Amino acid sequence: MTTGAAGATTSSLAPAAVVVAGAGPVGLMLASELRLAGIDVLVVEQRPTGTTGESRAPGLNARTMEILDQRGMGAAIRAQGKPLSAVMFAGIPMDPHEHDPDWPDGWILPQYETERILAARAIELGADIQWSTAVTGLVQDERGVEVQLRTANGTDVVRGQYLVGCDGGHSAVRKASGIDFPGLAPETWWVVGDLDLTDPPSESQPFGFNDRVGRYQLSRTEPGWFRLNMMRPRPPEDPTQPVTLDEVRATMIEGIGSDHGLRSARWMSRWSDGFRHATSYRNGRVLLAGDAAHTHTPIGGQGLNIGIQDAVNLGWKLAAVLDGHAPDELLDTYHEERWPVAARVLTQSMGQTELVKPGRRREAIRDIFEDLIAVPETTMSVSAELSGLGVRYPLGDTHALLGRRMPNLAVTTAAGATDVFTLQHGARPVVLTFTPERRAAVDAALQGWAAQVDHVAVEYRPDERDASWHVPVFGDVAPFDAVLVRPDGHVAWIAPMSSGLDATALLTAIAHRPMTAPGAGVVEVHPATGRWQICFTTPRGEQRAELDLRRTATGWTGTYNGAPVTGLDVRDSALTFTSRVREPFPAKVTWTGTIDGATITGTAKTSFMTLPFAATKTA
Ligand SMILES: Cc1cc2nc3c(=O)[nH]c(=O)nc-3n(C[C@H](O)[C@H](O)[C@H](O)COP(=O)(O)OP(=O)(O)OC[C@H]3O[C@@H](n4cnc5c(N)ncnc54)[C@H](O)[C@@H]3O)c2cc1C
């Protein structure tokens, strides 16, 4: 970095549309997603080069494997490692295949191998990775972010239109952006490592349980290497100091009475039962993903998985906003969709972590849980949650698949036999139509949208065609003959078999703003201009607000407590708009109501809660 004559800083790095901090699995996945959409991306990573070399997250869950298949990376992952067919709850295995033979498998692979495959793909797609480059600070304005860097040669800056912090649990981006990271402080510590043992334990018992350390793992993961995961009977004197071989040895001897001839370790670390969750995944042009946004214990094996899933939720949204075809508010849906997923994972992980700790009382609860999760319905619902297959975003409820992941149906296109995931390799939204009639209607509706969305006519022959279609994980769903699959694989719009085509809804789902199908028009049938007094009751009591709606020559405008609302749509007797509120917590709120004379009644919905409201006309 140099300072020019006028005091302006100049950078040795070209500005990028998106700067990603951190080349861990999440940053690398995000970089690939952005490159697939043609966005120029700069990844800055504080490590000198390559992967971490740490095996820490060996479990890729079923949804992560589906996502990697959606991007054509599944085969590279499956070339090594082994299938993960069981789903673990606090170390208790469940087998969803017993009840659904089509249940997709996860995969076991050391994290450094996953990182190697993700890095190769990101680089192949043209991502620029600057190694030995750490983010130290940031300054954002309404056009972008100036990212301050520490490099091998000193300091530098780079400008991006957006900055995404994928820089792990101690995220410098999160701290510099001022986003809070509240949670629970650690109470208990575990040591973890890949160990070389001269006197290894029996391989038939990879997990053990005792009164001193609770449930522990000592299992052979690769020829010559054993993975240890064991609670320290006492907290470390200084948890900030690196783990030593002596600490591992002492923990093993105190915990299980033997160090099994511990000779060396190629990786050692420590984790705790601290839990933290960013209050927001976005502050203006700065966003967070992966461990930078949520940290929890590895019990249940979720961290890397939800991080990768964050990346595929965010990548296409950034690309659509940068491309200009989607409004900025689309980026708010990243927090709205992903925050609740991590909140649930934190709860799950917290519960599971308690169950692996030592103690007779916990053992009793654990026994009860073993019985409960053996009940088929519980096995399936807990497995759906822990394997990431059960996520449903709030994209509507008129069909069982809306908001859920699109299953990988085997289909035939004009180019031959294929499957849905293969059609998603380009990370573009895709409309699939299943009948010639639907194909023609969708073609007509999508005129002018070819740059934003693919339309593929497919043939699908399920075993039972008439009453319902059986799809893995969800079971029977109502047949459909057109579906919009978002780049992250979630269903954003669906047309039940032989229904009329709701082109307005399809276009709205593609454009992420209210759209009008060609020729439909917007009708005004009520006199809802003027000021309304909104009243709703929150956990903190009754709240009042001012809503001002005006009809202009070009459409409707509105303010909520003086600030402009977005997405305002008034037609027939229905009203929707989006606003930001500060109380009882800062949130984006979607208001949906019905106007009847001088009153509006409806619901105000945030990602946290839905509240009924009523509004009375005041002027
Ligand atoms: C023992 C253990 C077992 C685990 N098992 C599982 C499992 O089975 N399944 C699972 O899903 N998860 C598991 N996890 C969690 C998983 O490892 C993490 O959730 C995952 O690595 C998060 O990826 P990330 O890219 O968000 O962050 P990280 O992997 O932490 O990557 C962050 C990157 O950012 C870089 N960085 C940091 N600061 C800066 C900066 N200021 N500037 C530039 N770069 C920076 C770092 O060098 C790093 O490369 C486990 C974790 C542990 C410790």
The ligand as an SDF file (V2000), in Angstrom:
LIG
                    3D

 53 58  0  0  0  0  0  0  0  0999 V2000
  -12.2780  -31.6930   16.2890 C   0  0  0  0  0  0  0  0  0  0  0  0
  -13.2450  -31.1170   15.3220 C   0  0  0  0  0  0  0  0  0  0  0  0
  -14.0960  -31.9710   14.6320 C   0  0  0  0  0  0  0  0  0  0  0  0
  -15.0130  -31.4480   13.7630 C   0  0  0  0  0  0  0  0  0  0  0  0
  -15.8540  -32.3020   13.1280 N   0  0  0  0  0  0  0  0  0  0  0  0
  -16.7690  -31.8070   12.2640 C   0  0  0  0  0  0  0  0  0  0  0  0
  -17.6200  -32.7020   11.4820 C   0  0  0  0  0  0  0  0  0  0  0  0
  -17.5400  -33.9190   11.5760 O   0  0  0  0  0  0  0  0  0  0  0  0
  -18.5000  -32.1320   10.6240 N   0  0  0  0  0  0  0  0  0  0  0  0
  -18.5820  -30.7730   10.4940 C   0  0  0  0  0  0  0  0  0  0  0  0
  -19.4160  -30.3110    9.6950 O   0  0  0  0  0  0  0  0  0  0  0  0
  -17.7910  -29.9230   11.1770 N   0  0  0  0  0  0  0  0  0  0  0  0
  -16.8860  -30.3860   12.0650 C   0  0  0  0  0  0  0  0  0  0  0  0
  -16.0380  -29.5290   12.7140 N   0  0  0  0  0  0  0  0  0  0  0  0
  -16.1410  -28.0650   12.4970 C   0  0  0  0  0  0  0  0  0  0  0  0
  -15.3980  -27.6080   11.2290 C   0  0  0  0  0  0  0  0  0  0  0  0
  -14.0480  -27.9660   11.2760 O   0  0  0  0  0  0  0  0  0  0  0  0
  -15.5540  -26.1060   11.0530 C   0  0  0  0  0  0  0  0  0  0  0  0
  -16.9160  -25.7790   11.2430 O   0  0  0  0  0  0  0  0  0  0  0  0
  -15.1120  -25.6530    9.6680 C   0  0  0  0  0  0  0  0  0  0  0  0
  -13.7150  -25.7530    9.5100 O   0  0  0  0  0  0  0  0  0  0  0  0
  -15.5250  -24.2030    9.4320 C   0  0  0  0  0  0  0  0  0  0  0  0
  -15.0740  -23.7730    8.1820 O   0  0  0  0  0  0  0  0  0  0  0  0
  -14.8180  -22.2330    7.9140 P   0  0  0  0  0  0  0  0  0  0  0  0
  -14.3100  -22.1450    6.5210 O   0  0  0  0  0  0  0  0  0  0  0  0
  -16.0060  -21.4570    8.3070 O   0  0  0  0  0  0  0  0  0  0  0  0
  -13.7080  -21.8050    8.9580 O   0  0  0  0  0  0  0  0  0  0  0  0
  -12.2170  -22.3330    9.1120 P   0  0  0  0  0  0  0  0  0  0  0  0
  -12.1020  -23.7590    8.6950 O   0  0  0  0  0  0  0  0  0  0  0  0
  -11.8000  -21.9630   10.4790 O   0  0  0  0  0  0  0  0  0  0  0  0
  -11.4300  -21.4740    8.0410 O   0  0  0  0  0  0  0  0  0  0  0  0
  -11.2030  -20.1000    8.2540 C   0  0  0  0  0  0  0  0  0  0  0  0
  -10.0250  -19.6720    7.4000 C   0  0  0  0  0  0  0  0  0  0  0  0
   -9.8440  -18.2710    7.5620 O   0  0  0  0  0  0  0  0  0  0  0  0
   -8.4820  -17.9810    7.7600 C   0  0  0  0  0  0  0  0  0  0  0  0
   -8.4120  -16.7320    8.5170 N   0  0  0  0  0  0  0  0  0  0  0  0
   -8.6290  -16.5310    9.8340 C   0  0  0  0  0  0  0  0  0  0  0  0
   -8.5110  -15.2290   10.1430 N   0  0  0  0  0  0  0  0  0  0  0  0
   -8.2140  -14.5850    8.9890 C   0  0  0  0  0  0  0  0  0  0  0  0
   -7.9790  -13.2290    8.6460 C   0  0  0  0  0  0  0  0  0  0  0  0
   -8.0280  -12.2600    9.5770 N   0  0  0  0  0  0  0  0  0  0  0  0
   -7.7010  -12.9090    7.3770 N   0  0  0  0  0  0  0  0  0  0  0  0
   -7.6400  -13.8710    6.4060 C   0  0  0  0  0  0  0  0  0  0  0  0
   -7.8380  -15.1970    6.6770 N   0  0  0  0  0  0  0  0  0  0  0  0
   -8.1350  -15.5230    7.9480 C   0  0  0  0  0  0  0  0  0  0  0  0
   -7.9530  -19.1850    8.5150 C   0  0  0  0  0  0  0  0  0  0  0  0
   -6.5460  -19.3020    8.3450 O   0  0  0  0  0  0  0  0  0  0  0  0
   -8.7190  -20.3200    7.8370 C   0  0  0  0  0  0  0  0  0  0  0  0
   -8.0470  -20.8260    6.7200 O   0  0  0  0  0  0  0  0  0  0  0  0
  -15.0880  -30.0350   13.5750 C   0  0  0  0  0  0  0  0  0  0  0  0
  -14.2170  -29.1840   14.2430 C   0  0  0  0  0  0  0  0  0  0  0  0
  -13.3000  -29.7040   15.1210 C   0  0  0  0  0  0  0  0  0  0  0  0
  -12.3680  -28.7930   15.8420 C   0  0  0  0  0  0  0  0  0  0  0  0
  1  2  1  0
  2  3  1  0
  2 52  2  0
  3  4  2  0
  4  5  1  0
  4 50  1  0
  5  6  2  0
  6  7  1  0
  6 13  1  0
  7  8  2  0
  7  9  1  0
  9 10  1  0
 10 11  2  0
 10 12  1  0
 12 13  2  0
 13 14  1  0
 14 15  1  0
 14 50  1  0
 15 16  1  0
 16 17  1  0
 16 18  1  0
 18 19  1  0
 18 20  1  0
 20 21  1  0
 20 22  1  0
 22 23  1  0
 23 24  1  0
 24 25  2  0
 24 26  1  0
 24 27  1  0
 27 28  1  0
 28 29  2  0
 28 30  1  0
 28 31  1  0
 31 32  1  0
 32 33  1  0
 33 34  1  0
 33 48  1  0
 34 35  1  0
 35 36  1  0
 35 46  1  0
 36 37  1  0
 36 45  1  0
 37 38  2  0
 38 39  1  0
 39 40  1  0
 39 45  2  0
 40 41  1  0
 40 42  2  0
 42 43  1  0
 43 44  2  0
 44 45  1  0
 46 47  1  0
 46 48  1  0
 48 49  1  0
 50 51  2  0
 51 52  1  0
 52 53  1  0
M  END
$$$$
